Amino acid sequence: MDIKINVKNLKKVMSQLGRLNKDLEQPFQEVVKGGGQLIRAEAVKSIQSGAKSGIVYEKYNPRIAFNVSINCFLFKAASS
């Protein structure tokens, strides 16, 4: 199978493609940034609404309750 393509005024076509590239660069960057922000927002929402992990400790005098996760223990061990 042979395919032949003939392009007339190649220089004109190439200059128009270059101009098109410059005109579309900023809108494409904004689309990509917007998509990234949507993904970030969804990830944050998912993390905040996900199952909570860790152990709840209660102390008395004054009475307080706090949650300690495995990340806290890992951070403490790494910083020691």
C-alpha positions as CSV (number, residue, x, y, z in Angstrom):
1,M,0.0,0.0,0.0
2,D,1.4,3.4,-1.0
3,I,0.1,6.7,0.2
4,K,1.1,9.9,-1.4
5,I,0.5,13.3,0.1
6,N,1.1,16.5,-1.9
7,V,1.2,19.8,0.1
8,K,1.1,23.1,-1.8
9,N,2.5,26.3,-0.2
10,L,4.3,24.3,2.5
11,K,6.0,27.4,3.9
12,K,2.6,29.1,4.3
13,V,1.2,26.1,6.0
14,M,4.1,25.8,8.4
15,S,3.9,29.5,9.4
16,Q,0.2,29.1,10.1
17,L,0.8,26.1,12.2
18,G,3.5,28.0,14.2
19,R,1.1,30.9,14.7
20,L,-1.6,28.4,15.8
21,N,0.8,26.8,18.3
22,K,1.5,30.2,19.9
23,D,-2.2,31.1,20.0
24,L,-3.2,27.8,21.7
25,E,-0.3,27.5,24.1
26,Q,-1.8,29.6,26.9
27,P,-5.3,28.1,26.8
28,F,-3.9,24.6,26.9
29,Q,-1.8,25.5,29.9
30,E,-4.9,26.8,31.7
31,V,-6.8,23.6,30.9
32,V,-4.0,21.4,32.2
33,K,-3.7,23.6,35.4
34,G,-7.5,23.4,35.9
35,G,-7.5,19.7,35.5
36,G,-4.7,19.4,38.1
37,Q,-6.6,21.5,40.5
38,L,-9.7,19.3,40.1
39,I,-7.6,16.2,40.8
40,R,-6.0,17.8,43.8
41,A,-9.3,18.9,45.3
42,E,-10.8,15.4,44.8
43,A,-7.8,13.8,46.4
44,V,-8.0,16.1,49.5
45,K,-11.7,15.5,49.8
46,S,-11.1,11.7,49.6
47,I,-8.4,11.8,52.3
48,Q,-10.5,14.0,54.6
49,S,-13.6,11.8,54.3
50,G,-11.8,8.4,54.4
51,A,-11.6,5.9,57.2
52,K,-9.7,7.2,60.2
53,S,-6.8,5.2,61.5
54,G,-4.9,5.1,64.7
55,I,-5.6,4.6,68.4
56,V,-7.6,6.9,70.6
57,Y,-6.1,7.6,73.9
58,E,-7.9,9.2,76.9
59,K,-6.2,11.0,79.7
60,Y,-7.7,12.3,82.8
61,N,-7.2,15.5,84.9
62,P,-8.1,17.3,82.7
63,R,-10.0,14.8,80.6
64,I,-8.8,14.8,77.0
65,A,-9.0,12.4,74.1
66,F,-6.6,12.3,71.2
67,N,-5.9,10.1,68.2
68,V,-2.4,8.8,67.5
69,S,-1.8,7.3,64.1
70,I,1.1,5.2,62.8
71,N,2.5,8.2,61.0
72,C,3.1,9.9,64.3
73,F,5.1,7.0,65.6
74,L,7.1,6.8,62.4
75,F,7.9,10.5,62.5
76,K,9.0,10.3,66.2
77,A,11.2,7.3,65.5
78,A,12.8,9.0,62.4
79,S,13.5,12.2,64.3
80,S,15.1,10.5,67.3
